[in-house]
Amino acid sequence: MKEFVFADGWYYFLLAAVACYLIGCFNFAVLISHFKKKDIRYVGSGNPGTMNMTRTFGMKVGVINFFCDVIKGGVPAMVGYFLFKDYVFAGTCVSVADFARYFFGVFVIIGHIFPVTLKFKGGKGIASTFGVFVFALSCEQWWYFPILVAAHFLILFYIAVTEWGSMGSLIGVAGFTVWQAVIFAVRYSENLLNVWTMLIFGLLLLINLLTWIAHNKNIFRLLGGEEHRTSVIKHKNRI
């Protein structure tokens, strides 16, 4: 493994942050809804994301939008991994790829939730976050992929049964975060207090905070018993 001196290569991460943020700003929900002769920002809940797309245009369009956002979040995370998979931070055994894939992913999520192109009013970042988690792990060990897909189906099953879309999404993000945090806790058990190890855990925590902040209104409605139900089984055509 080669050593990476952050003081000499910090600009790589600055460029990556800008590029990933701009990628996140590209909103597929707005693009797809324009093809459907509507603007998703002025329909239903007004949120340019998968749930509102599903409610407005049906399951097929919702699934297309979901996978587009998954890829948007996942590909930059995968690129971050492969760019730095042969490097460790100088003087440590911490892989630069373990930090880079979540660093890249976080800025995509920030761009999705707070896009400058949409006056900082974007989606809630769940699909892009799932994409970051799926690609970040699968690019390292391929056999994680079927496990992650099965976990997604469990989340969809929970949402289908309870019709609590926001709750299911938040539980899914929290579950994936804990899973990956455990992996890194085991991997770096002898270096948990290393600054780069702590930053990896910090990025995982930030992903959770971003999605919870984006769902703040949903959380308050859930606590007040006023949250709207989300049916993924039946769809009333509103077009």
N, C-alpha and C positions, 0 to 999 in steps of 0.2 A: 504493500500500500504506500502511496505517495503522501507526503505531508503537505497540507494546505495552510499557508500563513494568511490568516484573515486580513491582517494589516496591509498585505500586499495585493489582496484580491477582493477587497470589500466592494469594489465598484461592480463586480459581477452580480452581486446580490442587489445592488441599487438598480441596475438595469433590469434585472429580473423582476423586481418589485413593480417598477413602472410598467413593464410589458404585461405582466400578469394582471395588474389592476385594469389596464385597458382591455385585455381579453375579457375580464369579468364584466366590464361595462357593456359588452355586446349582449343585448337581451333578446333571446330567441322568442319569448312570449310576445313581445311587441311586434317582431318581424312576422311571425306566423299569423298573428291576429290581423295584421294589415292585409295579408293574403286572403283572409276570410272576410275582408271588407269591414272590419271593426277595429277599434283600438281597445285592447284589453284593459288599459288603464282607466277606461270610462265605462266598464261593464262589470257587473257583479260586485265583488269586494273592491275592485280597482287595483288589486295586487297583480303585477305582471309576473306571475309564477305558475307552476304546474297545477296547483289546486284550483285556482280560479280559471285556468284554461280548461281543465277537465269539467268543471261545473258549467262553463259557458259553451264550449264547443264539443264536449263529449269525450269519452274515454280514449278513442283513437288519437285525437289531437293532443290530449293530455299526456299520453304515453310518448308520443313523438317529442313533445316539448321536454318531458322528463329526461329522456335519453340524450337530447341535445345538451341540456344543462349538465348532465352527468359527465359527458365527454368534455365539456368546457372546463369543468373543475378537475377532471382526472388527467387529461393529457399534459397540462403544465406540471402537475405533481410528478408524473412519470418522467418527463423531460428532466426535471430537477434531480431525480434519482439517478438516471443514467449519465447525466453530465458529471456527477461527482461520486459515482459509486466506487471509484478506485482511489479515493482520497480520505484521509483522516485529518482532523484538525491538529496542527503542529503541537507536539508534546503530549498528545492524548491518544486514546484508542477509540475515540468517538468518530463514527463515520460522518463525513460531510453530507453524504446522501440522505442520512436519517434526518438531518436538519433541513436540507434543501427542499426535499419533497413537500414538507409541510409549510415551509416558508413560501414557496411558490403557490401552494394551494391557498394559504391564508389570504394572499393578495388578490387572487381570483375571487374569493368569497367576498372580500371587502368591496371589490369592484361591482360584483353582482348586487349586493345589498345597497351600496352607496355609489351608484354610477354617476359620474359627472355628466354623461350624455343624457341622463333623464332627470336632471336637477336633483341628484342624490336620493331619488325615490325609486328604488329597484325592488327586486323580489326578496324573498326571505332566505334564500341560500341553501335550502335543504337538499335539493337535487345536486347542486354543485358540490356541497359538502360530502354527500354520499359518494360522488365521483372521486373526490380527493382521497377518501378512505379506501375505496375499492382499488383504485389504480396504485395508490401508495404501497399497499401491501401486496397486491397481485404481481407487481413488476419485480418484487423480490422473491416471492415464492408463489408459483402458479397455482398450487393447490389451495391457496387462500380464496381464489376466485369463486369456486362453487360454494364454499362455505358462506362467503359474503352474499352471494346471490340468494342462497337459502334464507339468510338472515333478513334480506330485503322482503322476501315473500312473507316472512313472519310478521314484519312491520305492516305490510299491506293487509294481511289477514286481521291483525289487530284493528286497523283503521276500518276495514270492511265490517267487522263485528260491532265495534263500539261507535263508529262514525265520528270519532274524535280525531280529525286529521292532524291538527296542530300538536296534540298530545302524543300521538303515535310518532310524528316526525321528531319531536324533541327527545322522546325516549330512545328512538333509533340513533340519533346523533350521540347522545350520552353513552349508550351501550357500545357503539363503535369506538368512542374515545377511550373508555375504560379498557376495552380489549387491547387497543394499541398501546396504551400507557403501561399495561401489564407486560406486554412484549418487551418494551424498552426498559422497564424496571428490572426484568430478568437479564436482558442483554447487558445492561450497564450496572449490574448490582454492586460492583466494586467501585463504581465511579458516579454514584448518584449525586454527589455534591459538586461534580465538575460543572463549570458554567455552561458548557454546550449541552450537556445532558439536561440541565435544568431549563435551558432555553427550548429544547424539544418538548418537554412537558408543558412549558409556557405556551408554545404554539398550539398544542392540543387543547389547552384550557381556553385560549383565545378563540379557537374555532367554536367551542361551546358558547362562550359569552356572546359572540357575534350572532349566532342563531337564536339565542334566547332574547337578546336585545331586539332582533328583528321581529320576534313573536311576542313582544311585551304586551300589546293590546289583546292578543289571544289568551295570554296567561291571566290577565286581569278578568277577561270574560269567563275563563274557565273557573277561576276562584269565585266569581259572582254567579256561576251557574247560567251564564248568558251566551256561552259560546255556540256558534252556528255548527250544526251537524254537517259532516261531509260524507256523502254516500258515494262509494266507488263501485257499487253494484247497480244501482238504478240511476238513470240520468234523465232529467226532464229537459228536452230540447228547448233552448232559449233563443235560437237563432231566428 
